Amino acid sequence: QTAHARARATMKRSAIDVSTEDGHEDTLSVTPLGAGREVGRSCHLLQFRGKSVLLDCGTHPGMSGLESLPFFDHDKLDLESVDLLLVSHFHLDHAACVPYLTEKTDF
């Protein structure tokens, strides 16, 4: 089993219930697309109230080519429906995949 397959197998989606100002409960869904249990390829899909945000878009420093990218083929991710990309800081493991993402979407 490759390192890529092992890392993918450890990714788990989590949900956090939060209360809104109007008293309704909504669910914040957090899906790691990388860096779930590893250093590198930081990328997390946040979904709340019909909006999708990608937090970071980095590469894995110990891998090359497509194996270094976040798991953009995750079944919960539709790149065209992402509303916003936020990059926490500009280290390679958090931002190096931004050019790849902009070539694949209309960002």
VMD Tcl script that builds the backbone (N, CA, C; Angstrom):
set m [mol new atoms 321]
animate dup $m
set s [atomselect $m all]
$s set {name element resname resid chain x y z} {
  {N N GLN 1 A 0.843 -1.172 0.000}
  {CA C GLN 1 A 0.000 0.000 0.000}
  {C C GLN 1 A 0.895 1.244 0.000}
  {N N THR 2 A 0.605 2.176 -0.904}
  {CA C THR 2 A 1.419 3.383 -1.006}
  {C C THR 2 A 1.122 4.331 0.154}
  {N N ALA 3 A 2.033 5.272 0.375}
  {CA C ALA 3 A 1.829 6.276 1.420}
  {C C ALA 3 A 0.571 7.082 1.130}
  {N N HIS 4 A 0.307 7.333 -0.144}
  {CA C HIS 4 A -0.883 8.074 -0.562}
  {C C HIS 4 A -2.147 7.309 -0.158}
  {N N ALA 5 A -2.181 6.019 -0.382}
  {CA C ALA 5 A -3.344 5.203 -0.036}
  {C C ALA 5 A -3.523 5.115 1.476}
  {N N ARG 6 A -2.429 4.992 2.220}
  {CA C ARG 6 A -2.518 4.949 3.678}
  {C C ARG 6 A -3.060 6.260 4.236}
  {N N ALA 7 A -2.572 7.379 3.706}
  {CA C ALA 7 A -3.038 8.685 4.173}
  {C C ALA 7 A -4.517 8.865 3.864}
  {N N ARG 8 A -4.940 8.457 2.687}
  {CA C ARG 8 A -6.341 8.587 2.287}
  {C C ARG 8 A -7.239 7.731 3.186}
  {N N ALA 9 A -6.769 6.560 3.560}
  {CA C ALA 9 A -7.562 5.657 4.392}
  {C C ALA 9 A -7.795 6.212 5.784}
  {N N THR 10 A -6.921 7.098 6.262}
  {CA C THR 10 A -7.071 7.643 7.609}
  {C C THR 10 A -7.935 8.896 7.649}
  {N N MET 11 A -8.315 9.439 6.485}
  {CA C MET 11 A -9.123 10.651 6.446}
  {C C MET 11 A -10.534 10.349 6.929}
  {N N LYS 12 A -11.040 11.160 7.839}
  {CA C LYS 12 A -12.394 10.991 8.331}
  {C C LYS 12 A -13.088 12.332 8.303}
  {N N ARG 13 A -14.354 12.311 7.935}
  {CA C ARG 13 A -15.161 13.519 7.927}
  {C C ARG 13 A -15.761 13.691 9.306}
  {N N SER 14 A -15.827 14.926 9.762}
  {CA C SER 14 A -16.441 15.179 11.056}
  {C C SER 14 A -17.496 16.265 10.910}
  {N N ALA 15 A -18.432 16.269 11.811}
  {CA C ALA 15 A -19.480 17.280 11.814}
  {C C ALA 15 A -19.589 17.855 13.215}
  {N N ILE 16 A -19.819 19.156 13.283}
  {CA C ILE 16 A -19.958 19.845 14.551}
  {C C ILE 16 A -21.301 20.560 14.526}
  {N N ASP 17 A -22.154 20.277 15.495}
  {CA C ASP 17 A -23.427 20.979 15.595}
  {C C ASP 17 A -23.209 22.288 16.318}
  {N N VAL 18 A -23.724 23.363 15.720}
  {CA C VAL 18 A -23.595 24.680 16.336}
  {C C VAL 18 A -24.955 25.348 16.352}
  {N N SER 19 A -25.162 26.233 17.307}
  {CA C SER 19 A -26.407 26.992 17.380}
  {C C SER 19 A -26.206 28.325 16.687}
  {N N THR 20 A -27.212 28.775 15.967}
  {CA C THR 20 A -27.144 30.057 15.287}
  {C C THR 20 A -27.874 31.097 16.119}
  {N N GLU 21 A -27.758 32.355 15.734}
  {CA C GLU 21 A -28.401 33.432 16.474}
  {C C GLU 21 A -29.917 33.267 16.533}
  {N N ASP 22 A -30.510 32.691 15.481}
  {CA C ASP 22 A -31.959 32.526 15.471}
  {C C ASP 22 A -32.409 31.271 16.221}
  {N N GLY 23 A -31.477 30.605 16.907}
  {CA C GLY 23 A -31.817 29.451 17.723}
  {C C GLY 23 A -31.873 28.131 16.974}
  {N N HIS 24 A -31.708 28.160 15.673}
  {CA C HIS 24 A -31.736 26.925 14.893}
  {C C HIS 24 A -30.374 26.242 14.940}
  {N N GLU 25 A -30.407 24.938 14.937}
  {CA C GLU 25 A -29.159 24.175 14.923}
  {C C GLU 25 A -28.772 23.898 13.472}
  {N N ASP 26 A -27.549 24.134 13.164}
  {CA C ASP 26 A -27.005 23.825 11.851}
  {C C ASP 26 A -25.791 22.938 12.058}
  {N N THR 27 A -25.374 22.292 11.014}
  {CA C THR 27 A -24.222 21.417 11.098}
  {C C THR 27 A -23.086 21.983 10.270}
  {N N LEU 28 A -21.939 22.142 10.897}
  {CA C LEU 28 A -20.714 22.507 10.201}
  {C C LEU 28 A -20.004 21.209 9.862}
  {N N SER 29 A -19.830 20.949 8.592}
  {CA C SER 29 A -19.148 19.737 8.143}
  {C C SER 29 A -17.710 20.079 7.797}
  {N N VAL 30 A -16.774 19.333 8.373}
  {CA C VAL 30 A -15.349 19.530 8.118}
  {C C VAL 30 A -14.807 18.246 7.504}
  {N N THR 31 A -14.332 18.340 6.264}
  {CA C THR 31 A -13.806 17.183 5.552}
  {C C THR 31 A -12.340 17.423 5.220}
  {N N PRO 32 A -11.424 16.708 5.846}
  {CA C PRO 32 A -10.012 16.867 5.486}
  {C C PRO 32 A -9.739 16.245 4.122}
  {N N LEU 33 A -9.167 17.040 3.244}
  {CA C LEU 33 A -8.770 16.559 1.915}
  {C C LEU 33 A -7.267 16.357 1.858}
  {N N GLY 34 A -6.631 16.502 2.978}
  {CA C GLY 34 A -5.202 16.343 3.159}
  {C C GLY 34 A -4.861 16.825 4.553}
  {N N ALA 35 A -3.717 16.415 5.053}
  {CA C ALA 35 A -3.232 16.810 6.380}
  {C C ALA 35 A -4.144 16.358 7.507}
  {N N GLY 36 A -4.979 15.375 7.266}
  {CA C GLY 36 A -5.845 14.868 8.322}
  {C C GLY 36 A -5.059 14.188 9.422}
  {N N ARG 37 A -4.067 13.401 9.042}
  {CA C ARG 37 A -3.198 12.719 10.008}
  {C C ARG 37 A -1.780 12.659 9.470}
  {N N GLU 38 A -1.381 13.721 8.832}
  {CA C GLU 38 A -0.050 13.787 8.241}
  {C C GLU 38 A 0.389 15.242 8.186}
  {N N VAL 39 A 1.666 15.456 7.973}
  {CA C VAL 39 A 2.186 16.798 7.751}
  {C C VAL 39 A 2.251 16.995 6.252}
  {N N GLY 40 A 1.674 18.088 5.772}
  {CA C GLY 40 A 1.692 18.385 4.343}
  {C C GLY 40 A 0.329 18.259 3.713}
  {N N ARG 41 A 0.202 18.808 2.517}
  {CA C ARG 41 A -1.003 18.864 1.678}
  {C C ARG 41 A -2.224 19.328 2.471}
  {N N SER 42 A -2.051 20.366 3.260}
  {CA C SER 42 A -3.155 20.898 4.057}
  {C C SER 42 A -4.276 21.377 3.147}
  {N N CYS 43 A -5.459 20.827 3.358}
  {CA C CYS 43 A -6.637 21.231 2.590}
  {C C CYS 43 A -7.864 20.674 3.305}
  {N N HIS 44 A -8.789 21.547 3.665}
  {CA C HIS 44 A -9.983 21.134 4.393}
  {C C HIS 44 A -11.206 21.766 3.755}
  {N N LEU 45 A -12.235 20.964 3.525}
  {CA C LEU 45 A -13.502 21.450 2.994}
  {C C LEU 45 A -14.434 21.721 4.158}
  {N N LEU 46 A -14.883 22.966 4.285}
  {CA C LEU 46 A -15.831 23.366 5.323}
  {C C LEU 46 A -17.159 23.643 4.637}
  {N N GLN 47 A -18.238 23.039 5.125}
  {CA C GLN 47 A -19.560 23.252 4.538}
  {C C GLN 47 A -20.529 23.653 5.641}
  {N N PHE 48 A -21.245 24.770 5.395}
  {CA C PHE 48 A -22.177 25.299 6.384}
  {C C PHE 48 A -23.235 26.121 5.676}
  {N N ARG 49 A -24.496 25.827 5.965}
  {CA C ARG 49 A -25.624 26.579 5.407}
  {C C ARG 49 A -25.534 26.745 3.887}
  {N N GLY 50 A -25.204 25.692 3.196}
  {CA C GLY 50 A -25.176 25.713 1.738}
  {C C GLY 50 A -23.943 26.342 1.118}
  {N N LYS 51 A -22.993 26.742 1.914}
  {CA C LYS 51 A -21.756 27.343 1.403}
  {C C LYS 51 A -20.604 26.371 1.601}
  {N N SER 52 A -19.646 26.421 0.678}
  {CA C SER 52 A -18.451 25.570 0.756}
  {C C SER 52 A -17.204 26.441 0.730}
  {N N VAL 53 A -16.305 26.182 1.672}
  {CA C VAL 53 A -15.055 26.920 1.777}
  {C C VAL 53 A -13.915 25.913 1.826}
  {N N LEU 54 A -12.890 26.143 1.025}
  {CA C LEU 54 A -11.655 25.363 1.141}
  {C C LEU 54 A -10.695 26.158 2.007}
  {N N LEU 55 A -10.213 25.529 3.056}
  {CA C LEU 55 A -9.204 26.148 3.912}
  {C C LEU 55 A -7.871 25.521 3.552}
  {N N ASP 56 A -7.013 26.300 2.949}
  {CA C ASP 56 A -5.682 25.897 2.486}
  {C C ASP 56 A -5.749 24.996 1.250}
  {N N CYS 57 A -4.634 24.939 0.567}
  {CA C CYS 57 A -4.537 24.146 -0.657}
  {C C CYS 57 A -3.050 23.894 -0.926}
  {N N GLY 58 A -2.480 22.997 -0.114}
  {CA C GLY 58 A -1.038 22.773 -0.173}
  {C C GLY 58 A -0.651 21.433 -0.759}
  {N N THR 59 A 0.633 21.239 -0.887}
  {CA C THR 59 A 1.174 19.978 -1.393}
  {C C THR 59 A 1.891 19.246 -0.268}
  {N N HIS 60 A 2.101 17.963 -0.482}
  {CA C HIS 60 A 2.850 17.141 0.476}
  {C C HIS 60 A 4.327 17.247 0.114}
  {N N PRO 61 A 5.188 17.693 1.026}
  {CA C PRO 61 A 6.592 17.912 0.682}
  {C C PRO 61 A 7.374 16.627 0.408}
  {N N GLY 62 A 6.885 15.499 0.874}
  {CA C GLY 62 A 7.606 14.242 0.678}
  {C C GLY 62 A 7.162 13.465 -0.541}
  {N N MET 63 A 6.257 14.031 -1.325}
  {CA C MET 63 A 5.743 13.345 -2.511}
  {C C MET 63 A 5.875 14.258 -3.721}
  {N N SER 64 A 5.683 13.672 -4.898}
  {CA C SER 64 A 5.774 14.489 -6.110}
  {C C SER 64 A 4.614 14.162 -7.038}
  {N N GLY 65 A 4.425 15.034 -8.011}
  {CA C GLY 65 A 3.369 14.828 -8.995}
  {C C GLY 65 A 1.988 14.845 -8.361}
  {N N LEU 66 A 1.062 14.088 -8.958}
  {CA C LEU 66 A -0.310 14.074 -8.483}
  {C C LEU 66 A -0.450 13.520 -7.072}
  {N N GLU 67 A 0.490 12.668 -6.638}
  {CA C GLU 67 A 0.422 12.116 -5.283}
  {C C GLU 67 A 0.621 13.181 -4.210}
  {N N SER 68 A 1.224 14.310 -4.571}
  {CA C SER 68 A 1.473 15.360 -3.589}
  {C C SER 68 A 0.262 16.274 -3.381}
  {N N LEU 69 A -0.752 16.144 -4.233}
  {CA C LEU 69 A -1.915 17.033 -4.178}
  {C C LEU 69 A -2.914 16.590 -3.116}
  {N N PRO 70 A -3.761 17.527 -2.658}
  {CA C PRO 70 A -4.878 17.129 -1.797}
  {C C PRO 70 A -5.784 16.142 -2.543}
  {N N PHE 71 A -6.671 15.486 -1.796}
  {CA C PHE 71 A -7.558 14.482 -2.378}
  {C C PHE 71 A -8.761 15.170 -3.018}
  {N N PHE 72 A -8.543 15.787 -4.182}
  {CA C PHE 72 A -9.603 16.501 -4.880}
  {C C PHE 72 A -10.664 15.565 -5.445}
  {N N ASP 73 A -10.397 14.273 -5.446}
  {CA C ASP 73 A -11.374 13.313 -5.960}
  {C C ASP 73 A -12.325 12.813 -4.872}
  {N N HIS 74 A -12.304 13.434 -3.690}
  {CA C HIS 74 A -13.194 13.037 -2.596}
  {C C HIS 74 A -14.645 13.187 -3.052}
  {N N ASP 75 A -15.505 12.246 -2.657}
  {CA C ASP 75 A -16.892 12.252 -3.121}
  {C C ASP 75 A -17.712 13.436 -2.611}
  {N N LYS 76 A -17.293 14.118 -1.548}
  {CA C LYS 76 A -18.018 15.283 -1.039}
  {C C LYS 76 A -17.612 16.578 -1.734}
  {N N LEU 77 A -16.578 16.544 -2.558}
  {CA C LEU 77 A -16.028 17.764 -3.136}
  {C C LEU 77 A -16.424 17.933 -4.595}
  {N N ASP 78 A -17.033 19.073 -4.884}
  {CA C ASP 78 A -17.268 19.516 -6.255}
  {C C ASP 78 A -16.556 20.865 -6.361}
  {N N LEU 79 A -15.389 20.871 -7.012}
  {CA C LEU 79 A -14.575 22.087 -7.062}
  {C C LEU 79 A -15.335 23.281 -7.626}
  {N N GLU 80 A -16.240 23.037 -8.552}
  {CA C GLU 80 A -16.997 24.138 -9.152}
  {C C GLU 80 A -17.979 24.773 -8.170}
  {N N SER 81 A -18.316 24.063 -7.089}
  {CA C SER 81 A -19.280 24.611 -6.134}
  {C C SER 81 A -18.616 25.273 -4.927}
  {N N VAL 82 A -17.286 25.322 -4.897}
  {CA C VAL 82 A -16.583 25.966 -3.786}
  {C C VAL 82 A -16.773 27.474 -3.900}
  {N N ASP 83 A -17.238 28.077 -2.805}
  {CA C ASP 83 A -17.519 29.513 -2.803}
  {C C ASP 83 A -16.294 30.365 -2.504}
  {N N LEU 84 A -15.344 29.818 -1.748}
  {CA C LEU 84 A -14.226 30.623 -1.287}
  {C C LEU 84 A -13.034 29.732 -0.958}
  {N N LEU 85 A -11.860 30.200 -1.277}
  {CA C LEU 85 A -10.620 29.542 -0.863}
  {C C LEU 85 A -9.899 30.480 0.096}
  {N N LEU 86 A -9.641 30.002 1.310}
  {CA C LEU 86 A -8.876 30.764 2.294}
  {C C LEU 86 A -7.538 30.074 2.503}
  {N N VAL 87 A -6.466 30.830 2.434}
  {CA C VAL 87 A -5.133 30.284 2.680}
  {C C VAL 87 A -4.644 30.873 3.995}
  {N N SER 88 A -4.353 29.997 4.955}
  {CA C SER 88 A -3.978 30.458 6.292}
  {C C SER 88 A -2.614 31.136 6.303}
  {N N HIS 89 A -1.669 30.608 5.541}
  {CA C HIS 89 A -0.354 31.226 5.393}
  {C C HIS 89 A 0.328 30.595 4.180}
  {N N PHE 90 A 1.393 31.201 3.714}
  {CA C PHE 90 A 1.942 30.826 2.418}
  {C C PHE 90 A 3.193 29.962 2.502}
  {N N HIS 91 A 3.116 28.888 3.283}
  {CA C HIS 91 A 4.117 27.826 3.209}
  {C C HIS 91 A 3.648 26.839 2.143}
  {N N LEU 92 A 4.572 26.108 1.550}
  {CA C LEU 92 A 4.232 25.194 0.466}
  {C C LEU 92 A 3.172 24.170 0.860}
  {N N ASP 93 A 3.227 23.675 2.085}
  {CA C ASP 93 A 2.270 22.648 2.487}
  {C C ASP 93 A 0.865 23.203 2.726}
  {N N HIS 94 A 0.696 24.528 2.620}
  {CA C HIS 94 A -0.616 25.161 2.765}
  {C C HIS 94 A -1.068 25.905 1.514}
  {N N ALA 95 A -0.159 26.215 0.586}
  {CA C ALA 95 A -0.540 27.077 -0.535}
  {C C ALA 95 A 0.003 26.672 -1.906}
  {N N ALA 96 A 0.901 25.715 -1.987}
  {CA C ALA 96 A 1.564 25.418 -3.262}
  {C C ALA 96 A 0.636 24.859 -4.330}
  {N N CYS 97 A -0.519 24.368 -3.931}
  {CA C CYS 97 A -1.450 23.782 -4.901}
  {C C CYS 97 A -2.457 24.802 -5.446}
  {N N VAL 98 A -2.391 26.037 -4.989}
  {CA C VAL 98 A -3.321 27.066 -5.463}
  {C C VAL 98 A -3.266 27.223 -6.982}
  {N N PRO 99 A -2.094 27.282 -7.626}
  {CA C PRO 99 A -2.083 27.388 -9.092}
  {C C PRO 99 A -2.765 26.202 -9.786}
  {N N TYR 100 A -2.571 25.005 -9.256}
  {CA C TYR 100 A -3.247 23.828 -9.818}
  {C C TYR 100 A -4.760 23.997 -9.709}
  {N N LEU 101 A -5.229 24.450 -8.545}
  {CA C LEU 101 A -6.664 24.637 -8.329}
  {C C LEU 101 A -7.235 25.693 -9.262}
  {N N THR 102 A -6.527 26.808 -9.456}
  {CA C THR 102 A -7.052 27.865 -10.319}
  {C C THR 102 A -7.107 27.429 -11.781}
  {N N GLU 103 A -6.258 26.493 -12.179}
  {CA C GLU 103 A -6.309 25.972 -13.550}
  {C C GLU 103 A -7.481 25.007 -13.735}
  {N N LYS 104 A -7.932 24.368 -12.655}
  {CA C LYS 104 A -9.014 23.393 -12.733}
  {C C LYS 104 A -10.399 23.990 -12.480}
  {N N THR 105 A -10.465 25.243 -12.039}
  {CA C THR 105 A -11.742 25.881 -11.684}
  {C C THR 105 A -11.822 27.262 -12.305}
  {N N ASP 106 A -12.904 27.964 -11.983}
  {CA C ASP 106 A -13.080 29.341 -12.456}
  {C C ASP 106 A -12.703 30.372 -11.407}
  {N N PHE 107 A -11.893 29.981 -10.406}
  {CA C PHE 107 A -11.435 30.940 -9.412}
  {C C PHE 107 A -10.695 32.052 -10.106}
}
mol reanalyze $m
mol bondsrecalc $m
mol representation Tube
mol addrep $m
